[in-house]
Amino acid sequence: MNAVLPLPEPVSRKPDRQPDPRVVQREQAKLAKRLRRQVGQAIADFGMIEAGDKVMVCLSGGKDSYTMLDILMQLQRKAPVPFELVAVNLDQKQPGFPEHVLPEYLHSVGVPFHIIEQDTYSVVSRVVPEGKTMCSLCSRMRRGALYAYAAEHGFTKIALGHHRDDLVATFFLNLFHHAKLSGMPPKLLSDDGRHVVIRPLAYVRESDIVEYADARRFPIIPCNLCGSQENLQRKQVGLMMKQWERDAPGRIETIARALGDIRPSQLSDPKLFDFLALGHREGAQRADAHAWLAGSPHEDEAPPPG
């Protein structure tokens, strides 16, 4: 008679080891310090904030604008110059928008704020055909409302939450689809000349913002409330950049640095560099493009034999 051996007891798996809270806290502190340094460096490099500035911090409820406001508030406490911060949100009356979230958060952190109420959603929904992206028109109307509020209330700077990856993506969008080397500058003058727009997160990686927003537990408001889809071209560029970063980590950082190290003499724009003067011999006659294309011989050349 064969003996039946009992089955061994299943091996108990040890629960996954929880991260040491002290290590987590230390890493979060290092991340916050890095973001403060990068934002402070951008402010200094581009003269974004000066003594006495009244800065309108545009808050959308997304990770980028929350992080921008949070870091600016930290820097404000020890800044070498005094300046004022006011958080401003545009409530576009999108269906389902949680109106209570931003006021509750802004009250909790003690920053002055204002909520602009303007029903741009209905306008965009009426004008844009069904199935088409609303982003372009929506963005223009949102910018117009924010600029108007800034002018009415004496703001000297308008701060937007675009980060390093946004700047690089915009450069490639203009390169691929508009045949021009231009991007999203860290500081600009609005088309009407009335507003100075700054982007304090210009040196900050999106991945760091994601990590920071998660650690700070910002009350993120979803960006898909209007049902619109991200611009297809921007989405394709974003996928391309992510693939590059997987294949060659650090490539996006290199490109971002290149945007701040332009060599006009190494490009092909005669408006930026005087190629005509380069190597020109004194007294030598210059012919314009029309003469070069006309194909007629110059004066001291005999005509070809008949």
C-alpha positions as CSV (number, residue, x, y, z in Angstrom):
1,M,0.0,0.0,0.0
2,N,1.4,3.3,-1.1
3,A,1.7,6.0,1.5
4,V,0.1,9.3,0.6
5,L,2.3,12.2,1.6
6,P,0.6,15.4,2.6
7,L,1.0,18.3,0.2
8,P,3.4,21.0,1.5
9,E,1.9,24.1,2.8
10,P,2.0,27.0,0.3
11,V,4.9,29.3,0.8
12,S,3.7,32.5,2.3
13,R,4.8,35.5,0.3
14,K,6.1,38.4,2.3
15,P,4.2,41.6,1.6
16,D,6.0,44.1,-0.6
17,R,8.3,46.2,1.5
18,Q,6.8,49.6,2.1
19,P,9.2,52.5,1.3
20,D,10.8,54.2,4.3
21,P,8.8,57.4,5.0
22,R,12.0,59.2,5.8
23,V,13.5,58.3,2.4
24,V,10.3,59.4,0.6
25,Q,10.3,62.7,2.5
26,R,13.9,63.2,1.7
27,E,13.4,62.6,-2.0
28,Q,10.4,64.9,-2.1
29,A,12.4,67.7,-0.4
30,K,15.2,67.2,-3.0
31,L,12.6,67.5,-5.8
32,A,11.1,70.7,-4.3
33,K,14.6,72.2,-4.0
34,R,15.4,71.3,-7.6
35,L,12.1,72.9,-8.8
36,R,12.8,76.1,-6.8
37,R,16.3,76.3,-8.2
38,Q,15.1,75.8,-11.8
39,V,12.3,78.3,-11.5
40,G,14.5,80.8,-9.7
41,Q,17.1,80.4,-12.4
42,A,14.5,81.0,-15.2
43,I,13.3,84.1,-13.4
44,A,16.8,85.5,-13.1
45,D,17.9,84.5,-16.7
46,F,15.0,86.2,-18.4
47,G,14.1,89.0,-15.9
48,M,10.7,87.6,-15.4
49,I,9.9,89.3,-12.0
50,E,11.0,92.7,-10.8
51,A,10.5,94.6,-7.6
52,G,6.9,95.8,-7.2
53,D,5.5,93.4,-9.9
54,K,1.9,92.3,-9.6
55,V,1.9,88.8,-11.1
56,M,-1.3,87.2,-12.3
57,V,-0.8,83.4,-11.9
58,C,-3.1,81.7,-14.3
59,L,-4.5,78.6,-12.6
60,S,-6.4,76.0,-14.7
61,G,-6.6,73.3,-12.1
62,G,-4.0,71.1,-13.8
63,K,-0.7,69.8,-12.5
64,D,1.4,72.5,-14.3
65,S,-0.4,75.6,-13.0
66,Y,-0.7,74.2,-9.4
67,T,3.0,73.5,-9.4
68,M,3.8,76.9,-10.8
69,L,1.8,78.7,-8.1
70,D,3.2,76.5,-5.3
71,I,6.8,77.1,-6.3
72,L,6.3,80.9,-6.8
73,M,4.8,81.1,-3.4
74,Q,7.8,79.4,-1.9
75,L,10.2,81.7,-3.7
76,Q,8.2,84.8,-2.8
77,R,9.0,84.2,0.9
78,K,12.7,84.6,0.4
79,A,12.9,86.5,-2.9
80,P,15.4,89.3,-3.2
81,V,12.7,91.7,-4.4
82,P,9.1,92.2,-3.2
83,F,6.3,91.2,-5.6
84,E,2.6,90.3,-5.4
85,L,1.0,87.0,-6.5
86,V,-2.7,86.7,-7.4
87,A,-4.1,83.4,-8.6
88,V,-6.7,83.8,-11.4
89,N,-8.9,81.1,-12.9
90,L,-11.3,81.4,-15.8
91,D,-14.5,79.5,-15.2
92,Q,-15.6,78.8,-18.8
93,K,-18.9,77.2,-17.7
94,Q,-18.1,73.8,-19.0
95,P,-20.7,71.2,-18.0
96,G,-19.6,69.3,-14.9
97,F,-16.8,71.7,-13.9
98,P,-16.3,71.4,-10.1
99,E,-16.6,75.1,-9.2
100,H,-15.8,74.5,-5.5
101,V,-12.4,72.9,-6.0
102,L,-10.1,75.8,-6.8
103,P,-11.7,78.3,-4.3
104,E,-11.4,75.8,-1.5
105,Y,-7.7,75.0,-2.3
106,L,-6.8,78.7,-2.7
107,H,-8.4,79.6,0.6
108,S,-6.4,76.7,2.2
109,V,-3.0,78.0,1.0
110,G,-3.8,81.6,1.8
111,V,-3.2,83.2,-1.6
112,P,-5.3,86.1,-3.0
113,F,-7.4,84.9,-6.0
114,H,-10.2,85.7,-8.3
115,I,-12.5,83.5,-10.4
116,I,-13.5,85.0,-13.8
117,E,-16.8,83.7,-14.9
118,Q,-17.3,83.8,-18.7
119,D,-19.4,81.3,-20.7
120,T,-16.9,80.7,-23.5
121,Y,-17.9,77.1,-23.6
122,S,-21.3,77.8,-25.2
123,V,-19.8,80.1,-27.8
124,V,-17.2,77.6,-28.8
125,S,-19.8,74.8,-28.9
126,R,-22.0,76.8,-31.1
127,V,-19.3,77.9,-33.6
128,V,-17.1,74.8,-33.9
129,P,-18.6,72.0,-36.0
130,E,-19.4,68.8,-34.1
131,G,-16.5,66.4,-34.0
132,K,-13.9,69.1,-34.6
133,T,-11.4,70.1,-31.9
134,M,-12.4,73.1,-29.8
135,C,-8.9,73.8,-28.5
136,S,-7.8,76.6,-30.9
137,L,-10.8,78.8,-30.5
138,C,-11.2,78.0,-26.9
139,S,-7.5,79.0,-26.3
140,R,-7.9,82.3,-28.0
141,M,-11.1,83.2,-26.1
142,R,-9.5,82.2,-22.8
143,R,-6.4,84.3,-23.6
144,G,-8.6,87.3,-24.4
145,A,-10.5,87.1,-21.2
146,L,-7.3,86.8,-19.1
147,Y,-5.6,89.6,-20.9
148,A,-8.7,91.9,-20.4
149,Y,-8.8,91.1,-16.7
150,A,-5.0,91.7,-16.4
151,A,-5.4,95.2,-18.0
152,E,-8.3,96.1,-15.9
153,H,-6.6,95.3,-12.6
154,G,-3.1,96.5,-13.2
155,F,-1.1,93.3,-13.4
156,T,2.4,93.8,-14.7
157,K,3.1,90.2,-15.5
158,I,1.0,87.2,-16.6
159,A,2.4,83.8,-15.5
160,L,1.5,80.7,-17.5
161,G,2.3,77.1,-16.6
162,H,4.1,75.9,-19.7
163,H,7.1,73.7,-18.9
164,R,10.3,72.7,-20.7
165,D,8.7,69.9,-22.7
166,D,6.0,72.3,-23.9
167,L,8.7,74.6,-25.2
168,V,10.4,71.8,-27.1
169,A,7.2,70.4,-28.5
170,T,6.1,73.8,-29.8
171,F,9.5,74.2,-31.5
172,F,9.0,70.9,-33.4
173,L,5.4,71.8,-34.3
174,N,6.6,75.0,-35.9
175,L,9.5,73.3,-37.6
176,F,7.4,70.4,-39.0
177,H,4.2,72.2,-39.8
178,H,5.0,75.9,-40.3
179,A,8.6,75.7,-41.7
180,K,10.1,78.1,-39.2
181,L,12.5,78.0,-36.3
182,S,10.4,79.4,-33.5
183,G,8.9,78.2,-30.3
184,M,7.3,79.2,-27.0
185,P,9.7,81.8,-25.4
186,P,10.0,81.9,-21.6
187,K,9.1,85.6,-21.7
188,L,7.2,87.5,-24.4
189,L,5.3,90.7,-25.1
190,S,1.7,90.2,-26.2
191,D,0.8,91.1,-29.8
192,D,-0.9,94.3,-28.7
193,G,2.1,95.3,-26.6
194,R,0.1,95.6,-23.4
195,H,1.2,92.5,-21.5
196,V,4.4,90.7,-20.5
197,V,3.8,87.0,-20.4
198,I,6.2,84.8,-18.4
199,R,6.7,81.0,-18.1
200,P,8.5,80.3,-14.8
201,L,8.5,76.5,-15.5
202,A,10.6,76.9,-18.7
203,Y,13.5,74.9,-17.2
204,V,11.3,72.2,-15.5
205,R,10.7,68.7,-16.9
206,E,7.2,67.5,-17.1
207,S,8.1,64.2,-15.4
208,D,9.2,66.2,-12.3
209,I,6.0,68.2,-12.3
210,V,4.0,64.9,-12.4
211,E,6.0,63.6,-9.4
212,Y,5.7,66.9,-7.5
213,A,2.0,67.3,-8.1
214,D,1.4,63.7,-6.9
215,A,3.5,64.3,-3.8
216,R,1.7,67.5,-3.0
217,R,-1.7,65.9,-3.7
218,F,-3.0,68.9,-5.6
219,P,-6.8,68.6,-6.3
220,I,-6.4,68.1,-10.0
221,I,-9.4,69.0,-12.2
222,P,-9.6,66.7,-15.3
223,C,-8.9,68.4,-18.6
224,N,-11.4,66.4,-20.6
225,L,-14.6,68.0,-19.3
226,C,-15.4,69.7,-22.6
227,G,-15.0,66.5,-24.6
228,S,-12.4,68.0,-26.9
229,Q,-9.4,66.0,-28.0
230,E,-5.8,67.0,-27.9
231,N,-4.5,68.5,-31.1
232,L,-3.4,65.6,-33.3
233,Q,-0.2,67.2,-34.4
234,R,0.9,68.1,-30.8
235,K,0.0,64.6,-29.7
236,Q,2.2,63.1,-32.5
237,V,5.1,65.3,-31.5
238,G,4.6,64.3,-27.8
239,L,4.8,60.6,-28.8
240,M,7.9,61.2,-30.8
241,M,9.6,63.0,-27.8
242,K,8.7,60.2,-25.5
243,Q,10.1,57.6,-27.8
244,W,13.3,59.7,-28.1
245,E,13.6,59.9,-24.4
246,R,13.2,56.1,-24.1
247,D,15.8,55.4,-26.7
248,A,18.3,58.1,-25.7
249,P,17.6,59.5,-22.2
250,G,18.6,63.1,-22.0
251,R,17.9,64.0,-25.6
252,I,15.0,66.4,-24.7
253,E,17.2,68.2,-22.2
254,T,19.9,68.6,-24.9
255,I,17.3,70.0,-27.3
256,A,16.0,72.4,-24.7
257,R,19.5,73.7,-24.0
258,A,20.0,74.2,-27.8
259,L,17.0,76.5,-27.9
260,G,19.0,78.8,-25.6
261,D,22.2,78.6,-27.7
262,I,21.3,80.0,-31.1
263,R,24.1,80.6,-33.6
264,P,22.7,82.8,-36.4
265,S,25.9,82.5,-38.5
266,Q,25.4,78.7,-38.5
267,L,21.9,78.9,-39.9
268,S,20.5,80.4,-43.1
269,D,18.5,83.5,-42.2
270,P,20.0,86.6,-43.9
271,K,17.8,88.8,-41.6
272,L,19.7,87.6,-38.6
273,F,23.2,87.5,-39.9
274,D,24.8,89.7,-42.6
275,F,26.0,87.0,-45.0
276,L,26.4,89.7,-47.7
277,A,29.2,91.4,-45.7
278,L,30.9,88.1,-44.9
279,G,34.0,87.9,-47.1
280,H,33.0,90.8,-49.3
281,R,35.9,92.5,-51.0
282,E,35.9,96.2,-50.9
283,G,35.0,97.7,-54.2
284,A,33.7,94.4,-55.7
285,Q,30.3,94.9,-57.4
286,R,27.3,93.0,-56.1
287,A,24.5,91.7,-58.3
288,D,21.0,91.2,-56.9
289,A,18.9,88.1,-57.3
290,H,17.2,89.5,-60.3
291,A,20.5,89.9,-62.2
292,W,21.6,86.4,-61.2
293,L,18.4,84.9,-62.5
294,A,18.2,87.0,-65.6
295,G,21.1,85.0,-67.2
296,S,22.5,88.0,-69.1
297,P,26.4,88.3,-69.3
298,H,28.1,91.0,-67.3
299,E,29.5,94.1,-69.1
300,D,33.1,93.1,-69.4
301,E,32.3,89.7,-70.9
302,A,32.3,89.4,-74.7
303,P,29.1,87.9,-76.2
304,P,29.5,84.3,-77.5
305,P,30.5,84.0,-81.2
306,G,27.6,83.8,-83.6
